[in-house]
Structures are given as C-alpha cells and as structure tokens.
Amino acid sequence: MSIQTRLVEYDDGRITYEGMLAWDDAIAGSRPGVLVAHTIRGRTPFEEGKARDLAALGYCALALDVYGKSGLGGDDASNRAHMDALKADRQELQRRSLLSLRVLKEQPEVDGSHVAAVGFCFGGLCVLDIARTGEDLAGVVSFHGLLDAPGNTSGGVIKAKVLVLHGWDDPLATPDRVIALSDEFTAMEADWQLHAYGNTMHAFTNPAANDKDRGTVYDATANRRSWIAMRNFLDELFNG
C-alpha cells in the first residue's frame, strides 16, 4: 500500500479553489469517492490527514476548499469572516460544496456513481447542506457539525443516507437544535441516524482542541467510536 496525494485546482469562473486528493495506488481501477469538508480553519493538515486515512480504507478522498485558494492558511479573523459569510448565504455555500463534489466525481481514480461526503464542525454543516439540496449521493457523515437549517430547502426530499455524530454537550449544537434537525430530516423523508456521545463537547475528533470555556475539547473515546461508526456506515453504503 502506498498512499498518494495531489493538489486539485478548480474554479467557478470567479474563485479558484484548491483541494487535496488522496488514494492508494495499490488499488487498481476506480473506487468509491469521499469528500472531506473542512472546519472553520479551511483546508488544513487535519482534513488532509482524514483524506489519507480514508484512502488507507480503500476510498479516494478529496479534502475540499470552499473558501478559495487565496484563503488557505488564513488567520482566525479571516477564517471567521469566510465562514460567517457562507453561513449567511447558504445557497452560496451549497453551490461551492456541490462544485467540490462534482470535482471529486471527475477524478480518474473515483467511481463517480459511488460517492459520499464527511465533514467536521463547519464541514458537517457543508455535507448536511449537500444532502438537504437533494443531491443524489450515497450518504453524508457529520462529525460534531453545525446543525442549523438553511432556510432554502424545506419541502424537499433528501436522497442521501445521513449519519450525525454528535457530542451531546456541544454548545454550538444544543439539544434543541438536534431535535429540530430530527424533525427537519424526518419531514424531508431522509434515512437518518444520530449517534450522541455523552459528556462530550464540540471538536471531539481534534487532538488540538482543549478549551472548555469555548466548549471545544478532544475526546479520545468519542473520536474512536465515531470513526468506527463512519467506517461501518461507508461499508454499508458501498458494500451492503
């Protein structure tokens, strides 16, 4: 096994984006693709590491970019500005996320008829919004994602299967928002499931998270359990 990576540049006519693709070159031919959506910090080594981990599981993974190449490596203030602008314009966020999904499907290592998306924190919102648009992909997984409804997808039907991996004490997605999400996704006829981890805060998959005052704390047990849950979910999607 040898995990390979390459940078993938793409644009929408206005903004140039740069993702990172990872795959195992020991696997012949195409294989299922998994989009990896980033946190507030944009595409960083954290998401790139998740893409490599997915490649080691036999997938081809693209760590996407929804801020634009010029925003890579930005400071906290610029990252916050990028995220807040897209949270305020969910149609634009959906457009950029769907563009990244199309780019993943176009890669020669990817079987474009078998794709899924996973996202972390803000990236969880990105992949849930992909599902909310009614996009025809196999499934999406949100790790400690933001859950707020976008306001432009009510009345639609979710085709993707949905797995939400959630810290019950997450201050950015409180229990009332979890219930609201369940009502929203049930109304949209989604095949959805929720794994909630007790005594667990936001950002539980990130070893660098250690700020109880902000509610961002790494939890090794929830991290392990959520990754296993994702693996089982992807296996069901593509091999079930």
N, C-alpha and C positions, 0 to 999 in steps of 0.2 A: 504494500500500500504506500502510495506517495501522494500527499495532498498538494495539489497545485492551486495557484491563485493568479488572477489577473484583474487589473482595473478595467472597468467598463464605463466608457463615457457615453452619455446620451443627452439629448436636449429636446425641448418642446417648442423650439422656434424663438423663445425668449430667454430661457435659462439653460445653462449647461450643468448637468449633474454628473457625479462620478460615484459608481458603486464598486464593490469588490466581489468577484465571483470566486467560489472555492469548489473544487471537485477532486475526486480520487481517480487518478489516471490509470489505476489498475482495473477499473471497471470499463468494459468495452461497451460502446454504443451510448445511447441516451438513457437517462434515468429521471425519476421524479425531481421536480424543482421546488425549492423552498425559498421564499422571500423572507429576509430578516429586516424588520423595521426598527429604527433606532430610537433611543431616548432623546430627551431634550438636548443632549450634547451633540447631536448629529452623528454621522458615521465615525466611529472610533474603534480602537483595538478591541473593545468589549464586544461590539457587534461582529467584527471581523473574526474574533475567536469563536463566536457562536456559529458563524458560517463554516469555519473549519471543522468544528465539532459535528455539524450536520453532514458535511462532506465525508467525514470518517464513518458516518452511519449509512453511507451509500447514496446520499442525495447530492444534488448540485444546488448550492445555496448562493444567493445574491444578497449581500449586505447593501441595502438601498441607500439613497440620498434624496431627501425631499427638500433640503434647504438650498441646494445648489453648490457646485464645486467651489465657488468663491467663499462659501460659508464654512467650509471644512476647517476644523481646528480653531473655531471661534471661541471667544471668551464667554463667560457666563452671561453677561449682559446681552451680547449679540445673539447667543443661542436662545435666551428667553424671548427676545424680540421676534426671532424667526418662529418659534413655537406659538407664541401668543397670536401672531398674525394669522397663522394657519388654523388655530383653534377658533378664531373669529370668522374665518371663511372656510367652512368645512367643505364646500363644493370644490374649492381650490385644492384643499388637502386631498380629497378623494381623487381629483384629476391627477395629481402628482403621484399618488400611491398606485393608481391604476396604470399610469405610464411605466412605472418601475416594474410592475407585474408583467406588462407586455414585453419589456426588455428581457426579463428573465426567460419568458417563453421562447424568445427568439434565439437564445444561446444554443449552439450546436450540441452541447452536452446534455441538454434538457429535453425531456419528453413533454412538449407543451400541452398535451392533453391531461397531464397529471401534475398539478401544481398546488401548493399550499402556501400559507404565509404565517409567520410568527412575529410577534412584536413585544417590546419591553417598554414599560412606562408609557411615554408618549407614543411609542411604536405600537403598543397594544391598542391605543385609540385608532391608529392608522389601519391596522388589519381588521379591527371590528368595523371600521367605516368601509373598507373594501367589501366585507360581507354585506353590510347594510345597502350597498348600491345594487345588490342582486347579481353581482359578478358570478359567473359560473366557474368557480374553482372548487377543489375538493374540500378544503377546510381552512380554518384560521385558528390560531392559538394566541391568546393574550396573556402575557406574564405581567402581573401587577400593573395592569393597564388602566388608563383613564376611561371612564365608562359613559360619560355624558352623551346623550342622543344629539345628533347633528341638526335636527330640525328640518331636513330636506328629504328624508327617506321614509317617513311614515306612510303607511298604506302599501308599501312594497312587500316583496317576498324575498327572504334570504335563502339562497340556494346552497351556500357553503355550510358544512357542519362547523360548529363553533365549540371551542373549549376555552373557558375562562379560568385562569389560575390566579387566585386572589388571596392576599393577606387580609384577614378579617379586621385587623386594626389599622388598615391603611387610611390615613387621614385625607388622602386625595380621592378616595373612592369608598365612602362611608356606607354602612349597611343599607341606608335608604336608597342610595344610588344603585346598589346591587339589586334590590327589589325592583327598582324602576327598569333596570336592564332586563330582568327576567320577564317583566310584563311586556316590554317593548319587543323582545325577541320572540316571545310566545305569540304575540299579535302578528308578527311577520312570518309565522309558520316555520321558524328555524328549528333544526335539530341541534339543540344547545345543551351544554352541561357545564357545571360550575364546581371547581374544587376550591374550597375555602380553608385556609390554614390558620388555626387559632394562635393567638399571641404572636402574630406576625404582621409586620408593618410594610410600608412601601419599599420597593427596590430590593426585595429579599434575595434576588439572584446575584446581586453585585457585591463582591467581596470588599469593595472600597466604600460601601455605604455604612456609615457609623455615626449617625446624627439623630439621636432620639428626639431632640427638640423639634426637628423638622419631620420626624416620622419616617426617616429613611434608614433602615437597618438591615444588614445582611443576616440571613438565617440559613445556616448550612443544611438543616433538615428540610426546610421548605424548598430550598434550592434543589436538593437531591430528589425529593418527591415530585416536584413539578417537572423536572427534566424527564423522569421516568414516565409521568403521565403524558407528556408530549410525545415521547417515543412510542408509547402504546397507541396513542391517537393517530399518529402518522402511519404506523404499521396497519392500523385498521383501515385508514383511508386508501392506502395503496396496495395492501396485500390481503385485506379482509375478504 
